[in-house]
Amino acid sequence: MNKNKSHMDSELNGKAKSLYLDNNATTPLEPDVINAITSALSKAWGNPSSSHSEGVEAKTVIQESRQNVAEMLGAKSSDVIFTSGGTEGNNMILHTGVKYFHSERGLSHGGLTDKEHLPHFITSNLEHDAVKLVLEHFAEEGIAGVTFVPASPKTGHVMVDDVIAAIRPSTCMISVMLANNETGIIQPVKEIFERVRQINASRKPMPKILLHTDAAQAIGKISVNVQDLGTDYLTVVGHKFYGPRIGVIYVRDLGSGKEAPLHPMFYGGGQERHYRPGTENTAMIAGLGRAAKLVTENIDKYTRHMEKVRDYLEEKLKMEFGEDVCFNGKFDKSQRIPNTCNVSFLTVDCSGFLVLSMCKQVQASIGAACHSQSRPSPILLALGIEETVAKRAIRLSVGRETTQEDIDCAVNDLKQALDGIKNDKS
């Protein structure tokens, strides 16, 4: 098992040890993953497209990793394509939706209005920028129409009926994340997709609606099975589950022509069956495969541990701060991934960013790592959380090796930071 970043002891340079509680931003590499990468760098350095022994060794490593990822997802290895990461994967899938619409349009889109001659996407207002900004670009450029279904402030997730109500004759794809990266709330993806599949069965002659979920924040924290979800596409991000910074997309029955199409964004060599050309990054793929295998073997243990520590964190915060702590995105009727706690401290009027900057040990974030530090999270605002509360938000995300002792130290560090800010203001 990996030694958690919270145990990075920096006493040699006179600093207190860091307490890493930002595992939704990225995770450290597991030692087994590092070993897999190192081994591939030294033993599988050949070009996987070459027919000699060095090339065959590299290709074998890639195929083993592909199988490991497939087993983690409950998929076939032929449905797995390696990418550079989640952003590329989401872009490829969403652009495929546009091309799919236009390829099917001449066959079955007679009688549509001018507006409906554009492909239509449905998504939530909680998505990561790798989905949100792509679809906003489509709308701004007149490439597609987009409906951003608002999440319910009573549940923190989109409502199934609201998504279904947004369907139009021109709807080509629905993309809803599996778990939110800031609140940890699990979206009703399975229930949405079940309903859409029923609609697809009677949608002829209109083409079916394709289904995509970005599972970046769910994998490695809860069990994720593509058959259970009923999805056509799923996005995987390695560095969210102790693997390297590359990714995977799952495509149902890829290449069969029966289920879900995939259109490449790049053109070049024939790697990844021409869907994602470019000489493969064998070592990182080996690391991702090993990370996937660890998830398959240990997911129940990982889930139980993180939930126990996260719940302990929230209990300690409540004990220490009482009514002056607000848990954002914690709803009685909604499920969360087991490691995420989004919290605002109401004791002083200051941003979450300022609180973290005053901490001596806690390493965390105020939301998505790629978002601005200067304004409240749009995700929290979308859930109806008051701006004065949202601006104070801190996202604490525990990991596989976070201990209750770490939590005790983290809560104390947060208290000292808040006390220091309060004293400065008085």
N, C-alpha and C positions, 0 to 999 in steps of 0.2 A: 504493500500500500504506500501511497505517496505521503511524504512528510508535508503537512499543510503549511501554507505560507504564514499562518498565524504563529508557527514555531520557528520562523526565521530569526534566529537569535543574533542581534547586532550589538551585543554587549562589548565586543572588541572595540567599537568606535564610540562607546559611551552612550548609545541610544537604547531606549526600551525596545523590546521585541515588537515587531509589527503583528497586528491582528487582522488577517486578511478576510474581509467580509464583503467581497465584491465578485463572487463566483458567477453572477449572471453576466458580468462584463467579459470575463475570461477565467479559465481555470489553469492551474499549473499542469504540466505534463506528468502523468503517472510514470514511475520508474520503468515499468514494463513497456510503456509506449516509447520512452527514450531508448531503451534497449532495442526495440524493434526498428526504430529509425536508424540507430547507429549500425546495427547489423546490415540493414539494407544499403546504407551508404558504402560499406566496405565489401559486401558480398553480392549485392544485386545492382551494381552500378551500370550495367550494360543498358543499351537501348532496347526497350521492350519490343520494338518492331523488328529487331534483328533476329535472324534464324539461328545464329550460332549459340554456343552454350551460355555465354554471358547474357545475351538477350533473352534466352529462354528462362534463365534464373530470375531475371527482373520481371518477366511476364507472369511467371508462376507466383511470385510475391503479390503482384497486383490482383491476380485472380483469387488468391486466398483471402486477401483483404476484402475483395468484392463480396465473397461468400460470407465473411464475418459480418459485414454491414447488412447484407440481406437477411441473415438469421436474426440480427438485432431487431429488424423491422417486420419480420414475418413475411418477407418478400422472396421473390426469385432473384438469383444473382444477375440474370439477364435484364432485370428491370432497374439496375443500379448504374448510375453514371457519375464519375468523379468530376468535381469542379474545383475552382479556386476558393470557393466559399459560398456563404449564404446569399450575398448580394448578386453574384453571377447566377446562381441557381434560380433565385426568384425572378430575375430579369429574363432568363431563358424561358421559364414557364409562362410568364405573363405575355411575352412577345409571341409565344406559341399560340396563346389564346386569340390574338389578333389574326394571325395567319390562318388559324383553324376556321375562324368565322368567315373570312373571305374565300377560303377554299370550298366551304360548304354552301356559301351564299347562292351561287348560280344554280345549285341543285334544288334548293328548298326554301329560298327566302322571298318568293314571289308574294306580292301584296303588302309588303312592308312600307311604312311611311318613310319620308326622307331621313328623319331622325333615326329610324330603326335600321337604316342601311349602314349605320356605324355599329361595330361590335359594342356590347354593353357588359361591363364588369360589375360585380357586387363584392364589396368588402366591408370591413368594420372601420370605425374611427379610432381603433386601438392599435393599428398595425405598425410594425417597425418601418422605418424609412425605406428599407429595401423593397417594400411593397408599396407603401403609401406614395412615395415620391415618383415611382414609376407610373402609377395610375394617374397621379395628378398631371404628370407630363403628357400622358395619353390624352387627357381631357383638354389641357391647354392647347395642344397642337391639333386638336380635332381628329385624333387617331381613334378614339373610343369615347363612349359615354361611361361614366362611373357613378355608382351610388355608394356613398359611405354610410352604412347603417349605424346609427348611434347606439352605443351601449346603454343599458339601463342603469340609472344611478341606484337602483334598488338591488341589483345583482352584480354589477361590475362587468357583465358580459352582454353580448348581443343576444336578443331574444329570437328564437327560431322563427316564430311567426313573422317578425319584422323582416327577416332575411327573405323568407318565402314571398312576402308581399311585394318585395322590390323586383321580382322577376318580370322581365319583359319578353316579348317574342324574340328580341335581338340579344338576349343575355347569352353570352358564350362561356363565361367562367365565373365561379364564386371562389374567392380566396379569403379564408379566415384563419388567423393564427391559432395554434393549438393551446398555447399558454402565453399570457402577457409577460413581457420581460421586466416590467416595472412593478406590477402588483402581484404577479404570479397566478392570477385568476385563470382557470382553465375554461376555455370557450366551449360551447356545446357543438363541437364540430361533428361528432358522430350523429347527433340528432338532426342537425341541419342537412348533412349529406344523405341520411336515410330518406328524408322528405324529398330532397331533390331527385334522388334516384327513382322514387315513385312517380314524380312529375316527368322525368325523362322517358319513362316507359310508355307514357301516353302523349308525348310531345310531337310525334311524327305528324307531318313530314319535316318539322323543324329539327335541326340538329340538336343533339343532347347538350346539356350544360356540363362543362368540365369542372372538376372539383380539385382545389389545391389548399393545402395547409402548410404553413411555415412552422415546423416543429422544433426550431432551434432551441428554445428554452425548456422544452419538455423532455427531450431525450437525455437519458442519464439520470433523470430525477423521478420519472414515472415510466411505467411500461407503455411503449408505443408500438402498435401493431397496425399496419396499413390495411389488413383485411378487416379488422374490427372497426376501423374508422370509415372504411368504404371510400377512401380517397383515390383520386386518379394520379395526383402528384403530391410529393412531400419533400420538404427541404430539410437537410441535415447540415449542421455546422459543427465541425470537429472540436474547436477550442472551447465549446460550452460543456463538453463532457470529458475533459482531461486528455484530449487529443490535440493534434497539430492544427494550424490555421488553414485548413482546406475544407472542402465540403462534398456533399453528395446530393443528387436529386434522385428520387424514386419516381418512376413512370410506369403505370399499370400496363402490363403486357406490351412493353416497348417493342415496336417494330412489327407487331402482329397485324396492325391495321384495324383491330377490333375494338380496342378500348380508348387509349389516349395517344394522340400524336405528340411528337417532339420535333421542333425545328431548330437547327443549330443557329447560333449567333455568330460563330466564327467558321471560316472555311480554310482548309489546309490539308494536312495529312489525314489518314484514315483512323486515327486513334479514337477510342471510345465509340467504335462503330460509326464514325463520321459525325456523331452528334456533338462531340466536344474535341475537335482536333487540337493537336499540340503534343509534343513529347511528354509522356507522363512523368510526374514528380514521384518516382517510385518510393523514395524514402518516406515522404510524408503520407503517401497512401498506405504504406506498411504501418506507420504509426496510427493512422485512423482505423485501420482494420483491427489493430490490437486494442485500441480504445473501445471499439464496438464489441469485441469479444468479452472484455471485462464487464461491460454493461449487461450483456446477455447472461453472463454467469452470476452477477452480483446485484442486479437491479433491486430485488426485494430488500436486501441488506442496506443498500444505499438509501433507498426511500425511507426506511424505518429510522435510520440514524439521523438523516437530515431533518425529518419531521420532529423527532424527539428534541434535537438541539434548537430548532427554530421555535418550537413551542416553549421551550425553557427560556429562550431569549425574550419572547413576548411576555412571559410571566414575570421575569426579572425587571423588564422595563415598566410594567404596570405596578409592581411593588415599589420601585424606586421613584417613579414620577406621578403615579396616581392619575388624576384627571387631567394632568398637564401633558399627557402623551395621547396622540391620536393615531390609530392604526388605519392607514389608507388602503382601501380595497379588501378589507376583511368583512365578509358578509356571511351571515349564518347559513344561507341557502346556496352558497357558491363554494366550489372546491378550488383549492390553490395547489400549485406545485409545492413540494414539502420544504423548500429551502428559503423561501422569500418572505421578507417582512419589510413593508414600506411604512415608515413612521414619521410623524411630525411632532416636534417638541414645541409646546405652547408657552413655555416658561418665559421666553424672551422673544422680542420681535426682531428676528434675524433669519437669514436664509440658511437652508440646510448646508449649502456650500461653505458658509462661514463656520458653522459648527464643525464640519469635518476638517477644515483648515486649522482649527484650534486643537484637534485631537492629536495626542502624541503617539498613539498606537493604532487606532482603528483606521483601516483602509477600506473605504466604501465609496459610494457615489450617490448623486442626487436623482439618478434615473439612468436612462440609456447612456452608455459611455460616449456615443457619438452626438448627443444633444448638447445644446448650449447650457452653460453653467449660470447664465445671467437671468433666465426667466423661468417661471414655473413650468412644470411638466405638462405638455398638452394632453397627455394620457390622463393624468389626474383631473385636469380641468374638464375633460370629456366625461368623466364620471360624476360631475357635479360637485366636486370638492372645491370649497371656497379658495379663492386665489391666495388669501392670507395664510391658509393652511398648506396649500400646495407648494408655496415658495419655501416652506420650512421642511419639505420632505427629504428624507434620507432613505435610500434603499440599502438594506442589509441582507446579503444573501450568503448563507452558510454553505459549507462544502463537506466533502466526505470525511475530512479529518478534523473539522471544527469540534472542539470539546466544550463541555459545560464550564470548565475552568476558563477557557478563552472567552466565553460569554460573560462570566463574572468580571473579567478584566475589561472587556469592551464596554459594558454598562458603566463601570467606574470611570473609564476614560471619557465617555460621553458626558457623564455628570460633571466631571472636572472641567471639561470644555465649556459646558453651559454655564457653570458657576463663574468661570473666568470672564465670559462674555457679559454676564449679568453684572459682575463687579465693575467691568470697564464702562458699562452704561450708567452706573449709579453715581 
